[in-house]
Amino acid sequence: MQDPFEKAFYDYLAGNDKAKIVVSINKGEADDIRISYFFRTHDEMPELEKKALHLCSGKILDIGAGSGSHSLYLQENGEDVTALDIKQGFVDVMKKRGVKNVICSDIFDYKGQGFDTLLMLMNGIGFTKNFEGLTVFLKSAKKLLNPGGQIILDSSDLMYLYEEEDGSYAINLNEEYYGEVMYQIEYNNIKGEPFQWLYIDFDNLSLYADQVGFSCEKIFENNHYNYLARLY
């Protein structure tokens, strides 16, 4: 089955600058997102992403690099960056855009090592799906990093979705963690398979990072419940 995200990226590169995807989520309303958003320049990036890129140093692995916008900026500024994505279509797009070091791989299968920075923007940590997957990833990240290395990531606390008028929060503690969501992507009547994604609040991120030997620091938080964190 053709991947709707990959098809949208291809169409955008071919000149369809009005291409949009429909993103459906089980904890909110569907949303239309212009593909141009994924091809934004550094000037068009939000403050959180600019701060993240400024924190990158040494040998960098951009995990879930997508269209390669972050890798391109780092590359153009003389950084040693490798872009990694699991989707072959995204890898092809990055190569066409001029990203020099691109790898198509699942991060869990990737055997590279010796990185100083693992970069995971646009809630890239979400691919871990749940707390168990997060722990597995953080343990594997230890093997990828040089001594003193860091992980730069952003996520969002979805607690706001459950806020009541009186300021309390209506969360069923018998259900899965409130930051576990299901997504489905559609583009031009091509529907992708539903997939699980994780949004993790900073306190839980700190807890699970500590359990595998990382310290966790909040670098920045905006007024849309998004935050930037550094694990080291």
C-alpha positions in Angstrom: 0.0 0.0 0.0 1.3 3.4 -0.9 2.3 5.6 2.1 0.2 8.8 2.1 3.0 10.8 3.8 5.6 9.7 1.2 3.2 10.4 -1.7 2.5 13.9 -0.3 6.2 14.6 0.1 6.8 13.5 -3.5 4.0 15.7 -4.8 5.2 18.7 -2.9 8.7 18.3 -4.4 7.2 18.0 -7.8 5.6 21.4 -7.5 2.3 20.9 -5.7 2.9 23.5 -3.0 -0.7 23.3 -1.9 -0.6 19.6 -0.9 -2.2 18.8 2.4 -2.6 15.7 4.6 -5.5 15.0 6.9 -4.4 13.9 10.3 -7.0 12.0 12.4 -6.4 11.4 16.1 -8.5 9.4 18.6 -8.2 12.2 21.2 -9.2 15.2 19.2 -10.6 16.5 15.9 -9.0 15.7 12.5 -6.7 18.4 11.2 -5.5 19.5 7.8 -1.7 20.1 7.6 0.0 21.7 4.6 3.0 19.7 3.5 5.0 22.9 3.1 5.1 22.9 6.9 7.5 20.0 6.8 9.8 21.8 4.3 10.1 25.0 6.4 13.3 27.0 6.5 15.1 27.9 9.7 13.5 31.3 9.7 10.1 29.7 9.6 10.8 27.3 12.4 9.3 27.9 15.9 11.5 29.2 18.7 11.6 25.7 20.3 13.2 24.1 17.2 15.7 27.0 16.8 16.8 26.5 20.4 17.1 22.7 19.8 19.3 23.2 16.8 21.5 25.6 18.6 22.1 23.0 21.3 23.3 20.4 18.8 27.1 19.7 18.9 29.7 17.2 17.8 28.6 14.2 15.7 24.8 14.5 15.4 22.1 11.8 14.5 18.8 13.3 13.4 16.3 10.5 14.2 13.1 10.5 12.3 14.5 13.2 10.1 11.4 13.3 7.7 12.0 15.9 5.0 15.4 16.7 6.3 14.8 20.4 7.2 16.7 20.2 10.5 19.5 18.2 9.0 19.8 20.6 6.1 20.2 23.6 8.4 22.8 21.8 10.5 24.7 20.7 7.4 24.7 24.2 6.0 26.2 25.5 9.2 29.1 23.1 9.1 27.8 20.5 11.5 28.5 16.7 11.2 25.0 15.4 10.9 23.5 12.1 9.8 19.8 12.0 9.0 17.9 8.7 9.7 14.4 7.8 8.9 12.5 4.5 8.6 10.6 5.6 5.5 12.4 5.0 2.2 10.4 7.7 0.5 11.5 10.3 3.1 15.1 9.2 2.6 14.8 9.7 -1.2 13.3 13.2 -0.5 16.2 14.1 1.8 18.7 13.1 -0.8 17.0 15.1 -3.5 17.0 18.1 -1.1 20.8 17.8 -0.7 21.2 16.1 2.7 24.6 14.3 2.3 24.5 11.6 5.0 21.2 9.8 4.9 20.3 6.4 6.3 17.1 4.4 5.9 16.7 2.3 9.0 14.6 1.5 12.1 16.5 3.1 14.9 16.4 -0.2 16.8 18.2 -1.9 13.9 20.7 0.8 13.4 24.3 -0.3 14.3 26.0 3.1 14.2 27.5 4.6 17.3 29.8 7.3 18.5 27.3 10.2 18.4 27.5 13.3 20.6 23.9 14.4 20.0 20.7 12.5 19.2 18.2 15.0 17.8 14.4 14.1 17.9 12.2 17.0 17.0 8.5 17.3 16.1 7.8 14.9 19.0 10.1 12.3 17.4 10.2 10.4 20.7 6.6 9.6 20.0 7.5 6.6 17.9 8.3 4.7 21.2 4.4 4.4 21.6 4.4 3.9 25.4 6.5 3.9 28.6 7.8 0.4 27.9 8.9 1.4 24.4 10.5 4.6 25.8 12.6 2.6 28.2 13.8 0.3 25.5 14.8 3.2 23.3 16.6 5.1 26.0 18.6 2.0 26.8 19.6 1.6 23.1 20.4 5.3 22.9 23.1 4.8 25.5 24.9 2.5 23.0 24.6 5.2 20.3 26.0 8.0 22.4 29.6 8.9 23.2 30.4 9.5 26.9 29.0 12.8 27.8 26.5 12.7 24.9 23.0 14.1 24.9 19.5 13.6 23.5 17.6 16.7 22.4 13.9 16.2 22.1 10.5 17.9 22.4 7.1 16.6 23.4 3.8 17.9 24.7 1.8 17.4 27.9 -1.7 16.4 26.7 -3.2 17.0 30.2 -4.9 20.1 28.9 -7.3 18.0 26.8 -8.8 16.8 30.0 -9.3 20.1 31.9 -12.7 20.8 33.3 -14.3 24.2 33.6 -13.5 24.3 37.3 -9.8 23.7 36.6 -9.7 20.1 37.6 -8.8 17.2 35.3 -11.0 14.3 34.3 -8.7 11.4 33.7 -9.6 7.7 34.0 -6.6 6.2 35.8 -7.8 2.7 34.8 -7.1 3.5 31.1 -3.8 3.8 29.3 -1.6 6.8 29.9 -3.4 9.9 28.6 -0.4 10.7 26.3 -0.8 7.5 24.3 -2.7 8.3 21.1 -3.7 6.7 17.8 -3.1 8.5 14.5 -4.1 7.9 10.9 -2.8 9.9 7.9 -4.8 10.5 4.7 -3.7 12.1 1.5 -5.8 12.3 -1.7 -8.0 9.4 -0.6 -4.9 7.3 0.3 -5.3 6.2 4.0 -2.4 4.9 5.9 -2.6 2.3 8.7 -3.4 3.6 12.1 -0.4 3.9 14.3 0.3 4.5 18.0 2.2 7.6 19.2 3.4 8.9 22.6 3.2 12.4 24.0 5.0 12.4 27.4 4.8 15.0 30.1 8.1 16.2 31.4 7.8 14.6 34.9 7.3 11.2 33.4 10.1 11.7 30.9 12.4 12.7 33.8 11.3 9.6 35.8 12.0 7.1 32.9 15.2 8.9 31.9 16.5 8.6 35.5 15.7 4.9 35.6 18.2 4.2 32.7 20.8 6.6 33.9 20.0 9.9 32.2 19.6 13.3 33.8 16.8 15.3 32.3 16.6 19.1 31.9 13.8 21.2 30.6 15.3 23.8 28.3 12.2 25.7 27.1 8.4 25.6 27.3 5.9 27.5 25.2 2.3 28.5 25.8 1.0 25.6 23.7 2.0 22.9 26.2 5.1 22.0 24.2 8.5 21.7 25.8 12.1 21.1 24.8 14.2 18.8 26.9 17.9 17.7 27.1 18.8 14.2 28.4 22.5 13.7 29.3 
